[in-house]
Amino acid sequence: MRQMDKQRKVQADQWKQDDQRLFFNFLRFSPTYWQVCSSTEKLRLYKDMHDDQRAAIQCHRRYGNVFETNFDDWSIANHRKFMNDAKPAIQLLRGTEAELIKPADHFIHLPHGTQVNSIDLKELLSGFKVQNVIKTAVTAAKVRVASLWKIINLVYTRALHPDIEQWRVGALVKLVKAFEHLLDPWAARSVRGHEDMRRHMNLMVKRWLDRAALIAENAARDLFPNDQGELHPQFKLNFGDSRFTSRLFAQGECEAIYARTRVLCT
């Protein structure tokens, strides 16, 4: 049991360490965030502005430009913002904050002037079944972290090899473990017996790159990590655009190398 608790703590600490860097990278993938960061005009919010555009500008105001700095400098500048993101599961609310209470919530009503002792409160709370929230969150975070780093590694690898077939990129990053020792990324396409594997890998790469674009666009709206929603064609990652590749590697290949290392370590 102690060993399991220790592993969960390590995983939780790893998520705390990774979430900033993951967010940084997905912001750099987003075409919307790039447009906001590259705008030469002063960014203002207007009454009839589209919600997505408004959210992207607000996200930029909070986290700044991720294309003109490296992760270390950006992380230092935004350190306090990440520290204050999480709200406690249990809060003490005043009557003026009643709008924060949701229909499914439970709350204790203490009328003004009421005398309450700790024994009464303890007996009242003992009737609630406390869930192991930390355990659940850590388990989810473990899966999420592994998937996100895998996606980031795929994006950078695709950007480094924009002219080769998608199945080769998938083979390079070992996207499908079952094909790891079967599908050679540099083998001739004429090799027989691999048609189904190449077809399947092509589909997987497309699916994961679309998921990367969707997570990136949600990150630009300060929703992270989130892979829900509809991906519009204009938000897909355009690896055929040399400007996209240039801005990804404007600070060198340090993020690509880091992502590759993180995937190898999981």
C-alpha positions as CSV (number, residue, x, y, z in Angstrom):
1,M,0.0,0.0,0.0
2,R,2.8,2.4,0.9
3,Q,4.5,1.6,-2.4
4,M,1.3,2.4,-4.3
5,D,0.9,5.7,-2.4
6,K,4.5,6.6,-3.2
7,Q,3.9,5.9,-6.9
8,R,0.8,8.0,-7.0
9,K,2.6,10.9,-5.4
10,V,5.4,10.6,-8.0
11,Q,2.7,10.6,-10.7
12,A,1.0,13.7,-9.2
13,D,4.4,15.5,-8.9
14,Q,5.1,14.6,-12.5
15,W,1.8,16.0,-13.7
16,K,2.4,19.2,-11.7
17,Q,5.8,19.5,-13.5
18,D,4.5,18.6,-16.9
19,D,1.2,20.6,-17.2
20,Q,3.0,23.9,-17.8
21,R,5.2,22.5,-20.5
22,L,2.4,20.6,-22.2
23,F,0.3,23.8,-22.2
24,F,3.2,25.8,-23.6
25,N,3.6,23.4,-26.5
26,F,0.0,23.1,-27.4
27,L,-0.4,26.9,-27.4
28,R,2.5,27.0,-30.0
29,F,0.6,24.5,-32.2
30,S,-2.5,26.7,-32.3
31,P,-3.1,28.8,-35.5
32,T,-5.5,30.9,-33.5
33,Y,-3.0,31.7,-30.8
34,W,-0.4,32.5,-33.5
35,Q,-2.7,35.0,-35.1
36,V,-3.3,36.7,-31.7
37,C,0.4,36.8,-30.9
38,S,1.4,38.0,-34.3
39,S,-1.2,40.8,-34.5
40,T,0.5,44.2,-34.8
41,E,-2.6,46.0,-33.6
42,K,-3.5,46.5,-30.0
43,L,-5.8,43.6,-28.9
44,R,-9.1,44.9,-27.7
45,L,-12.3,43.1,-26.7
46,Y,-15.5,44.2,-28.5
47,K,-19.1,43.6,-27.5
48,D,-20.0,41.5,-30.6
49,M,-16.7,39.6,-30.8
50,H,-16.9,35.9,-31.3
51,D,-16.5,33.9,-28.1
52,D,-13.5,31.9,-29.4
53,Q,-11.7,35.1,-30.4
54,R,-12.4,36.8,-27.1
55,A,-11.2,33.7,-25.2
56,A,-8.0,33.6,-27.2
57,I,-7.2,37.3,-26.5
58,Q,-7.9,36.8,-22.8
59,C,-5.6,33.8,-22.9
60,H,-2.9,35.8,-24.5
61,R,-3.3,38.6,-22.0
62,R,-2.7,36.1,-19.2
63,Y,0.1,33.9,-20.6
64,G,1.7,36.1,-23.3
65,N,3.6,35.3,-26.4
66,V,4.9,31.7,-26.6
67,F,6.6,32.1,-29.9
68,E,9.3,34.6,-28.9
69,T,10.6,32.9,-25.8
70,N,11.8,29.5,-24.6
71,F,9.9,27.4,-22.1
72,D,12.2,28.2,-19.1
73,D,11.8,31.9,-19.4
74,W,8.0,31.6,-20.1
75,S,7.5,29.3,-17.1
76,I,9.3,31.6,-14.8
77,A,7.2,34.6,-16.0
78,N,3.9,32.6,-15.5
79,H,4.8,30.5,-12.4
80,R,2.4,32.2,-10.0
81,K,-0.5,31.9,-12.5
82,F,-0.2,28.1,-12.5
83,M,0.1,28.0,-8.7
84,N,-3.3,29.8,-8.3
85,D,-5.2,27.8,-10.9
86,A,-6.6,25.1,-8.6
87,K,-9.5,25.8,-6.3
88,P,-10.0,23.8,-3.1
89,A,-12.7,21.1,-3.3
90,I,-14.2,22.3,0.0
91,Q,-14.8,26.0,0.5
92,L,-16.4,28.3,3.1
93,L,-18.9,30.5,1.3
94,R,-20.8,33.5,2.5
95,G,-24.4,34.3,1.7
96,T,-23.3,36.8,-1.0
97,E,-21.6,33.9,-2.8
98,A,-24.7,31.7,-3.1
99,E,-24.5,31.7,-6.9
100,L,-21.4,29.4,-6.7
101,I,-23.5,26.6,-5.2
102,K,-24.7,24.2,-7.9
103,P,-27.9,22.1,-7.7
104,A,-25.9,18.9,-7.1
105,D,-23.8,20.4,-4.4
106,H,-24.2,19.8,-0.6
107,F,-23.8,22.7,1.7
108,I,-24.2,23.4,5.4
109,H,-26.4,26.3,6.3
110,L,-25.2,28.3,9.3
111,P,-27.6,31.2,10.0
112,H,-25.9,34.4,11.2
113,G,-25.5,34.4,15.0
114,T,-25.9,30.6,15.3
115,Q,-23.6,28.9,17.9
116,V,-22.0,25.7,16.5
117,N,-19.5,23.4,18.1
118,S,-17.0,21.1,16.4
119,I,-18.7,17.9,17.6
120,D,-22.0,18.8,15.8
121,L,-20.1,19.5,12.6
122,K,-18.2,16.3,12.9
123,E,-21.3,14.2,13.3
124,L,-22.9,16.0,10.3
125,L,-20.0,15.4,8.0
126,S,-19.6,11.8,9.1
127,G,-22.7,11.0,7.0
128,F,-20.9,11.8,3.8
129,K,-18.8,9.2,1.9
130,V,-15.5,10.8,1.1
131,Q,-14.2,9.7,-2.3
132,N,-10.5,9.3,-3.0
133,V,-10.4,12.2,-5.3
134,I,-6.6,12.4,-5.4
135,K,-6.3,8.8,-6.4
136,T,-8.7,9.2,-9.2
137,A,-7.1,12.5,-10.4
138,V,-3.6,11.0,-10.4
139,T,-4.7,8.0,-12.4
140,A,-6.4,10.2,-15.0
141,A,-3.4,12.5,-15.1
142,K,-1.1,9.6,-15.7
143,V,-3.0,8.5,-18.8
144,R,-3.4,12.1,-20.0
145,V,0.2,13.0,-19.6
146,A,1.4,9.9,-21.6
147,S,-1.0,10.6,-24.4
148,L,-0.2,14.3,-24.6
149,W,3.5,13.8,-24.8
150,K,2.9,11.2,-27.5
151,I,0.9,13.7,-29.5
152,I,3.5,16.4,-29.1
153,N,6.2,14.1,-30.2
154,L,4.2,13.2,-33.3
155,V,3.6,16.8,-34.2
156,Y,7.3,17.8,-34.0
157,T,8.3,14.6,-35.9
158,R,5.8,15.4,-38.6
159,A,7.1,19.0,-38.8
160,L,10.7,17.7,-39.2
161,H,9.6,15.4,-42.0
162,P,6.8,17.2,-43.8
163,D,7.4,15.6,-47.2
164,I,7.3,11.9,-46.3
165,E,4.2,9.7,-46.1
166,Q,2.2,9.8,-42.9
167,W,2.7,6.1,-42.1
168,R,6.5,6.6,-42.1
169,V,6.1,9.4,-39.4
170,G,3.9,7.0,-37.4
171,A,6.5,4.3,-37.6
172,L,9.2,6.8,-36.6
173,V,7.5,7.6,-33.3
174,K,6.2,4.1,-32.8
175,L,2.6,5.3,-32.7
176,V,1.3,1.7,-32.8
177,K,3.4,-0.6,-30.6
178,A,2.2,-3.7,-32.3
179,F,4.0,-2.5,-35.5
180,E,7.1,-1.4,-33.7
181,H,9.4,-4.2,-35.0
182,L,7.4,-4.9,-38.2
183,L,7.0,-1.6,-40.0
184,D,10.3,0.0,-41.0
185,P,9.8,3.8,-41.6
186,W,12.5,3.9,-44.3
187,A,11.5,0.6,-46.1
188,A,10.5,0.7,-49.7
189,R,6.8,1.1,-50.3
190,S,7.0,-1.8,-52.6
191,V,7.5,-4.2,-49.7
192,R,4.7,-6.7,-49.8
193,G,2.7,-7.9,-46.8
194,H,2.7,-4.5,-45.1
195,E,-0.2,-2.8,-46.9
196,D,-2.7,-3.2,-44.1
197,M,-0.2,-1.9,-41.5
198,R,0.6,1.1,-43.6
199,R,-3.1,1.8,-44.2
200,H,-3.8,1.5,-40.5
201,M,-0.8,3.7,-39.5
202,N,-2.0,6.4,-42.0
203,L,-5.4,6.5,-40.3
204,M,-3.9,6.6,-36.8
205,V,-1.5,9.5,-37.7
206,K,-4.3,11.5,-39.2
207,R,-6.5,10.9,-36.1
208,W,-3.8,11.9,-33.7
209,L,-2.8,15.0,-35.6
210,D,-6.5,16.1,-35.7
211,R,-6.7,15.5,-32.0
212,A,-3.5,17.6,-31.5
213,A,-5.1,20.5,-33.5
214,L,-8.3,20.3,-31.4
215,I,-6.4,20.3,-28.1
216,A,-4.3,23.2,-29.4
217,E,-7.4,25.3,-30.3
218,N,-9.0,24.5,-26.9
219,A,-5.7,25.5,-25.2
220,A,-5.8,28.9,-27.0
221,R,-9.2,29.4,-25.3
222,D,-7.5,28.5,-21.9
223,L,-9.2,25.1,-21.8
224,F,-6.5,22.6,-21.2
225,P,-6.2,19.7,-21.5
226,N,-9.4,19.3,-23.6
227,D,-9.9,17.3,-26.8
228,Q,-13.7,17.8,-27.1
229,G,-15.4,19.8,-29.8
230,E,-15.5,20.1,-33.5
231,L,-12.3,20.6,-35.5
232,H,-12.8,23.1,-38.3
233,P,-10.6,22.7,-41.4
234,Q,-8.9,26.0,-41.0
235,F,-7.5,24.9,-37.6
236,K,-5.8,21.8,-38.8
237,L,-2.1,21.8,-38.5
238,N,-0.6,22.8,-41.9
239,F,2.7,21.0,-42.2
240,G,2.9,22.0,-45.8
241,D,3.3,25.7,-44.7
242,S,7.0,26.4,-44.1
243,R,6.0,29.3,-41.8
244,F,4.3,26.8,-39.4
245,T,7.5,24.7,-39.2
246,S,9.6,27.8,-38.9
247,R,7.8,29.1,-35.9
248,L,7.8,25.7,-34.2
249,F,11.6,25.6,-34.4
250,A,12.3,29.3,-34.0
251,Q,13.8,28.6,-30.5
252,G,15.6,25.5,-31.8
253,E,14.6,21.8,-31.4
254,C,14.8,21.7,-27.6
255,E,11.0,21.1,-27.2
256,A,11.1,18.4,-29.8
257,I,14.0,16.7,-28.1
258,Y,12.3,17.0,-24.7
259,A,9.0,15.5,-26.0
260,R,10.9,12.6,-27.6
261,T,12.7,12.0,-24.3
262,R,9.5,12.1,-22.3
263,V,7.8,9.5,-24.6
264,L,10.8,7.2,-24.3
265,C,10.6,7.4,-20.5
266,T,6.9,6.4,-20.2
